[in-house]
Amino acid sequence: MNKIESNSILRYWRESLNGTLGFVPTMGALHEGHISLIEYAKQECDEVLVSIFINPMQFDQIEDFEKYPQTLEQDLDLLRKHGVDAVWIPKVHDLYPNGMKMKITESDLSQRLCGSSRPGHFDGVLTVVMKLFQLTKPQKAFFGEKDFQQLQLIQKMANEFFLDIKIVPVPTLRENSGLALSSRNLRLSLKEKEKASFFYKTLQESSTAEEARKKLSDLDFKVDYVEDVEKRRFGAVWLGSVRLIDNVQI
Ligand code: AMP
């Protein structure tokens, strides 16, 4: 596996490829959910590139950024084991050489759901994904349905800016308990993890968003939002200092 740590090596590696490139952007602390994106990419593309970058621009709270789990050596082992062709680990100055003065803003969907409680979050996501796309020039990029709003916004950005990249959605991978795999689960205690599984169950089993909100509050989750949009129920809750998001089809 190639381990790429500079933009110039990335360009050099990119230019050496002949077949189709599948790209899987991540923030590291990799788990089986990320691996399922990689497996989709391996099936659909000749080469698979994974990036690991904790993007400061998308964090609205400094403690969340600082406490974001980092498990680089374990991540590299996992990527090697799953036959990834290259991993790219940019530094902040590689992606923001002139600071964070320019950004991509969407003014509709990005303001709702997670966007209303995390102002500027999706500007950060769209900006970094555009930068990652410009440098990696993939034919296909793989994103998880776990972050459904993010997936929709990236799809809209790709359409809006005529990017020649196919955005491929990948279903959410869950633990047996129903809890969606997430890097942030590493910050949950064993007891909190048990409780976290009720988040998914409640989203799925309640007949209305209001009922789900009430049940989750009764279970002592601090509910950020539960909303039904078209045929999907979206939710975000706090469990101690960890914010969990999920969505289910209704
Ligand atoms: P992250 O490292 O959390 O930024 O996630 C990187 C990518 O993995 C995003 O496209 C996520 O939607 C996706 N992802 C994270 N968790 C899961 C999961 N449990 N199932 C499927 N995809 C996931």
Residues whose N, C-alpha, C, O or C-beta is under 5 A from the ligand:
A	BS01	AMP	P25 T26 M27 G28 G33 H34 F142 F143 G144 E145 K146 D147 V170 P171 T172 L173 A180 L181 S182
